Amino acid sequence: MSDPTPENGNQDHLEASKAHARAAAEEMRGAATEAAREFQERAGGVAGEWKDKARTVQQEIEDYVRQNPTKSILAAAGVGFVIGLICRR
C-alpha cells in the first residue's frame, strides 16, 4: 500500500505556492497602482505648467499682433504662401 503522507505534503506545498503567488500578485498590483497614482499626479502638474505657458505665449502673440498688425498680416501671408508651395508638390 502507498503512504498517503507524500500526497498530503504535495497538496500542502501546492496550497502554499498558490498563497505565495496570490500575495505576490497583490503586492505587484499595489505597487502598480501606487506608481500609476504618482505618474498621474506628476503628469497633472506638468500639464498645468504647459497650460500656463501656452496661455502666456498666446497673450504675448496677441499683444504683438495688436502692436504690429501690418507685420503680422505679411508674416501670415508669407507662411501661407510657403505652406501652399509645400502642399502643391
MODAJO-V802564 format. One record per residue. N is the residue number from 1. PHI is phi in whole degrees, -180 to 180 (none if undefined). Layout:
n = [N	N]
phi = [PHI	PHI]
//
This chain:
n = [1	2	3	4	5	6	7	8	9	10	11	12	13	14	15	16	17	18	19	20	21	22	23	24	25	26	27	28	29	30	31	32	33	34	35	36	37	38	39	40	41	42	43	44	45	46	47	48	49	50	51	52	53	54	55	56	57	58	59	60	61	62	63	64	65	66	67	68	69	70	71	72	73	74	75	76	77	78	79	80	81	82	83	84	85	86	87	88	89]
phi = [none	-92	-86	-73	-64	-61	-66	-65	-64	-66	-64	-63	-64	-63	-64	-65	-65	-62	-63	-65	-64	-62	-64	-65	-64	-65	-64	-66	-62	-64	-65	-66	-63	-65	-63	-65	-64	-63	-62	-62	-63	-65	-64	-64	-66	-66	-62	-63	-64	-66	-63	-62	-63	-64	-63	-63	-63	-60	-64	-64	-66	-61	-63	-63	-64	-66	-80	-134	-66	-67	-60	-64	-66	-65	-65	-64	-65	-63	-64	-62	-63	-64	-63	-62	-64	-65	-70	-69	-73]
//
